Amino acid sequence: MISKELHLAVALDGAEIFSIRQLKALVAEAERGRLDFVTLDDSLGGTPRLDSVLVASAVAPLTRYIGLVPTVVVTHTEPFHYAKSLATLDYASRGRAGWFPVISSDPAEAAHFGRRTITGRSADLVAEVADYVEVVRRLWDSWEDDAIIRDAATGRFVDREKLHYIDFQGKFFNVKGPLITPRPPQGQLPVVGSPEPWTDLVLVHPGEHIVTDGRHVFGDLVAYLGTDASRRTRDTEAYVFAGTPTQLAEQLLAWAESGLTGFRLRPGDLDIDLTAITQELVPILRERGAFREQYEADTLRGLLGLDRPASRYAD
């Protein structure tokens, strides 16, 4: 037995998913295992794939508890656009959305848009993400929670005094606001990503130790749990585990003792390793008192133990 329960998530590789029916089956399997959330990969180049936010919105009404965290490439997109589409996802999922903002540093991807030249990853691209996240958060706060009144007698749908200009002016964006979508059910969608100050949940190499100011820290690894341990991922930078579910359970528990609060497992083979996670690994962790039997909350913030923040513009 361990003193705390772990959080578990799985990554679904968008390059391998080309239908809502297939995605629904994968997310449903993850939900049967009572996992916290799934991340949905996306990119602007390379292997063709479906838009992560759109497919998350499509599968959201078909699930009930599991969190949905799409990858959002922020480098060539506008924060107002994604503030609206991610808020919509949170409504479609009834409060189970998160987001994973990433950088596009590929010159070929920049050429798709033709608006600026990108020569590789730079300090400006990293700083731009910070501004992007801040703008999105302010836009979500631009509606107070009780701004919608739906007063048929007076014909007033919203209380205009509870909608706010954000008047953001920065190096990369100037956004007046407010958003045209009401504040999301969670208030703020959890941000998953690297150990930057603006993330709520940090993904790290499982052997890495960082200071996170009380935030969740998830070890991020590829998992091969079938009998064929010779299978290997295309991602040469990832930590790769190849072994049995029992061996992985022992390894996760050992890492948890060093301070990790959870893990994002990236199935090496979706058809084999996802079910090995939900049907073999999870029961082993439950036997050790390290994973939930049932969902205790119906929002992603609730599953992660995060409070729902008030709008910064509310009195």
Secondary structure, DSSP 8 states (H G I E B T S, - for coil): --SS--EEEEEE-GGG---HHHHHHHHHHHHHTT-SEEEE---SSSS----HHHHHHHHGGG-SSSEEEEEEE-TTS-HHHHHHHHHHHHHHTTS-B-BEEE----HHHHHHH-SS---S--HHHHHHHHHHHHHHHHHHHTB-TT-EEEETTTTEEE-GGGB----EE-SS-EE----SS---TTSS--BEESS-TT-SEEEE-TT-----TT-EEEEEEEEE-SS-TT---S-TTSEEEES-HHHHHHHHHHHHHTT--EEEEEESSHHHHHHHIIIIIHHHHHHTT-S-SS---SSHHHHHT------TT--
